């Protein structure tokens, strides 16, 4: 999924006006690594909270989470909501599949 930013952000020697987030390619190990990276910087952060979701988003875009933390509030929330919805929709589909199998 591609998200276009309303405001460009600096990254390395360029600026980004959007990013591709490859959430479908993430593995369980990627989610664990995102959690471990979060715990290093914010040991008391809640799982599946804002910071955790942003670490997952960063993992899927192959960039440091600090880059996403530098987004404008609107762009940050767009990324957060897109990733949250991705996992929320997955949970809904899984529960429907289980219910239909019963």
NORQUIPE-V386518 format. One record per residue. RES is the residue in one letter. SS is DSSP state (H for helix, E for strand, L for the rest). PSI is psi as a letter, one per 20 degrees, with the letter a starting at -180 (999 if undefined). D_LAST is the distance of its C-alpha to the last C-alpha in whole Angstrom. Layout:
res = [RES & RES]
ss = [SS & SS]
psi = [PSI & PSI]
d_last = [D_LAST & D_LAST]
This chain:
res = [X & X & X & X & X & X & X & X & X & X & X & X & X & X & X & X & X & X & X & X & X & X & X & X & X & X & X & X & X & X & X & X & X & X & X & X & X & X & X & X & X & X & X & X & X & X & X & X & X & X & X & X & X & X & X & X & X & X & X & X & X & X & X & X & X & X & X & X & X & X & X & X & X & X & X & X & X & X & X & X & X & X & X & X & X & X & X & X & X & X & X & X & X & X & X & X & X & X & X & X & X & X]
ss = [L & E & E & E & E & E & E & E & E & E & E & L & L & E & E & E & E & E & E & E & L & L & H & H & H & L & L & H & H & H & H & H & H & H & H & H & H & H & H & H & H & L & L & L & L & L & L & L & L & H & H & H & H & H & H & H & H & H & H & H & H & L & L & L & H & H & H & H & H & L & L & L & H & H & H & H & H & H & H & H & H & H & H & H & H & H & H & H & H & H & H & H & H & H & H & H & H & H & H & H & H & L]
psi = [p & p & p & p & q & h & p & q & q & q & p & d & k & a & q & p & j & r & q & p & o & m & h & h & i & q & r & h & h & g & h & g & h & g & g & g & h & g & h & h & h & m & h & j & q & q & p & j & a & g & g & g & g & h & h & g & g & g & g & h & i & l & r & q & h & h & g & h & i & i & q & q & g & g & g & g & h & g & g & g & h & g & g & g & h & g & h & g & h & g & g & g & g & g & h & h & g & g & h & h & h & 999]
d_last = [33 & 36 & 38 & 41 & 43 & 45 & 48 & 49 & 49 & 51 & 49 & 52 & 54 & 53 & 51 & 47 & 46 & 43 & 40 & 37 & 34 & 32 & 29 & 27 & 29 & 28 & 27 & 26 & 30 & 31 & 29 & 30 & 34 & 34 & 33 & 36 & 38 & 37 & 38 & 41 & 43 & 41 & 40 & 39 & 37 & 33 & 30 & 29 & 32 & 34 & 36 & 33 & 32 & 35 & 35 & 32 & 34 & 37 & 35 & 34 & 37 & 39 & 41 & 42 & 40 & 44 & 44 & 41 & 43 & 46 & 44 & 45 & 43 & 42 & 41 & 40 & 37 & 36 & 35 & 34 & 32 & 31 & 29 & 27 & 26 & 25 & 23 & 22 & 20 & 19 & 17 & 16 & 15 & 13 & 11 & 10 & 9 & 6 & 5 & 5 & 4 & 0]
